[in-house]
Amino acid sequence: MTTIYVGNLPFNATEQDVQSLFERHGKVESVKLINDRETGRPRGFGFVEMSQSEAQGAIQALNGFEMNGRALRVNEAQERAPRARQGGGPFRR
C-alpha cells in the first residue's frame, strides 16, 4: 500500500471529489483530507492510499492536474520529521 500526498487542493474539495478523481487510475483504499484543529476548516491537502503500482500511475497522471483552478501537487507521502519539543519546562541534559 502506498500513501500519496495531495497538495494545493481547492478548499471546497470533499473526500468524495478526491476519491472520484483518483479512482480513474485504480482502486482507492482510503482518502483523508486534513482540517485545521482549531477552526475545523480545510488546510488544502490530504492523503490517498492505493496499491503501489496504481499509485505510481496516479501520481504521474495527476501531478499538476488542475482541479477547480488549482494545480494539484501529487507525490508519494514522506514520513514526517520529528518535531522539536515545545514548552513544558526546563531542558534536561
C-alpha positions as a Markdown table, in Angstrom:
| # | Residue | x | y | z |
|---|---|---|---|---|
| 1 | Met | 0.0 | 0.0 | 0.0 |
| 2 | Thr | 1.3 | 3.5 | -0.9 |
| 3 | Thr | 0.2 | 6.7 | 0.7 |
| 4 | Ile | 0.0 | 9.6 | -1.7 |
| 5 | Tyr | 0.2 | 13.3 | -0.7 |
| 6 | Val | -2.2 | 15.6 | -2.5 |
| 7 | Gly | -1.5 | 19.3 | -2.0 |
| 8 | Asn | -2.9 | 22.6 | -3.2 |
| 9 | Leu | -6.4 | 21.2 | -3.1 |
| 10 | Pro | -9.3 | 23.6 | -3.5 |
| 11 | Phe | -10.7 | 24.4 | -0.1 |
| 12 | Asn | -14.2 | 23.2 | -1.2 |
| 13 | Ala | -12.9 | 19.8 | -2.3 |
| 14 | Thr | -14.5 | 16.8 | -0.5 |
| 15 | Glu | -13.1 | 13.4 | 0.2 |
| 16 | Gln | -15.6 | 12.1 | -2.4 |
| 17 | Asp | -14.3 | 14.5 | -5.0 |
| 18 | Val | -10.7 | 13.4 | -4.4 |
| 19 | Gln | -11.7 | 9.7 | -4.4 |
| 20 | Ser | -13.5 | 10.1 | -7.7 |
| 21 | Leu | -10.5 | 11.7 | -9.3 |
| 22 | Phe | -8.1 | 9.0 | -8.1 |
| 23 | Glu | -10.4 | 6.1 | -8.9 |
| 24 | Arg | -9.8 | 6.9 | -12.6 |
| 25 | His | -6.3 | 5.4 | -12.0 |
| 26 | Gly | -7.1 | 2.4 | -9.8 |
| 27 | Lys | -8.7 | 1.2 | -6.6 |
| 28 | Val | -8.6 | 3.8 | -3.8 |
| 29 | Glu | -8.3 | 2.3 | -0.3 |
| 30 | Ser | -8.8 | 5.5 | 1.6 |
| 31 | Val | -8.9 | 9.3 | 1.4 |
| 32 | Lys | -8.2 | 11.6 | 4.3 |
| 33 | Leu | -8.4 | 15.4 | 3.9 |
| 34 | Ile | -6.8 | 17.4 | 6.7 |
| 35 | Asn | -8.6 | 20.1 | 8.6 |
| 36 | Asp | -7.2 | 22.8 | 10.9 |
| 37 | Arg | -7.5 | 21.6 | 14.5 |
| 38 | Glu | -8.7 | 25.0 | 15.8 |
| 39 | Thr | -11.0 | 26.2 | 13.1 |
| 40 | Gly | -12.1 | 22.9 | 11.5 |
| 41 | Arg | -11.5 | 24.5 | 8.1 |
| 42 | Pro | -9.8 | 22.5 | 5.3 |
| 43 | Arg | -6.0 | 23.0 | 5.1 |
| 44 | Gly | -5.8 | 22.3 | 1.4 |
| 45 | Phe | -4.1 | 18.9 | 1.5 |
| 46 | Gly | -4.8 | 15.3 | 2.1 |
| 47 | Phe | -3.7 | 11.7 | 1.6 |
| 48 | Val | -4.9 | 8.9 | -0.6 |
| 49 | Glu | -4.0 | 5.2 | -0.2 |
| 50 | Met | -3.7 | 3.0 | -3.2 |
| 51 | Ser | -1.7 | -0.1 | -4.3 |
| 52 | Gln | 1.9 | 0.6 | -5.2 |
| 53 | Ser | 1.6 | 0.0 | -8.9 |
| 54 | Glu | -1.6 | 2.0 | -9.3 |
| 55 | Ala | -0.3 | 4.8 | -7.0 |
| 56 | Gln | 2.7 | 5.5 | -9.4 |
| 57 | Gly | 0.3 | 5.9 | -12.3 |
| 58 | Ala | -2.0 | 8.2 | -10.4 |
| 59 | Ile | 1.0 | 10.3 | -9.3 |
| 60 | Gln | 2.3 | 10.7 | -12.8 |
| 61 | Ala | -1.2 | 11.4 | -14.2 |
| 62 | Leu | -2.4 | 13.8 | -11.6 |
| 63 | Asn | 0.6 | 15.9 | -10.5 |
| 64 | Gly | -0.1 | 19.3 | -12.0 |
| 65 | Phe | -3.8 | 18.4 | -12.8 |
| 66 | Glu | -6.0 | 21.4 | -12.5 |
| 67 | Met | -8.9 | 20.9 | -10.0 |
| 68 | Asn | -11.2 | 23.9 | -9.7 |
| 69 | Gly | -8.5 | 26.3 | -11.0 |
| 70 | Arg | -5.7 | 24.9 | -8.7 |
| 71 | Ala | -2.8 | 22.8 | -10.0 |
| 72 | Leu | -2.5 | 19.8 | -7.6 |
| 73 | Arg | 0.8 | 18.7 | -6.2 |
| 74 | Val | 0.8 | 14.9 | -6.1 |
| 75 | Asn | 3.6 | 12.7 | -4.9 |
| 76 | Glu | 4.4 | 9.8 | -2.6 |
| 77 | Ala | 4.0 | 10.8 | 1.0 |
| 78 | Gln | 7.1 | 11.1 | 3.1 |
| 79 | Glu | 7.4 | 10.3 | 6.8 |
| 80 | Arg | 7.0 | 13.4 | 8.9 |
| 81 | Ala | 10.2 | 14.6 | 10.5 |
| 82 | Pro | 10.2 | 14.5 | 14.3 |
| 83 | Arg | 9.1 | 17.8 | 15.8 |
| 84 | Ala | 11.2 | 19.7 | 18.3 |
| 85 | Arg | 9.8 | 19.8 | 21.8 |
| 86 | Gln | 7.9 | 23.0 | 22.6 |
| 87 | Gly | 7.5 | 24.5 | 26.1 |
| 88 | Gly | 6.6 | 22.5 | 29.1 |
| 89 | Gly | 9.6 | 23.2 | 31.4 |
| 90 | Pro | 13.4 | 23.3 | 31.5 |
| 91 | Phe | 15.6 | 21.3 | 29.3 |
| 92 | Arg | 17.3 | 18.4 | 30.9 |
| 93 | Arg | 20.6 | 17.0 | 29.6 |
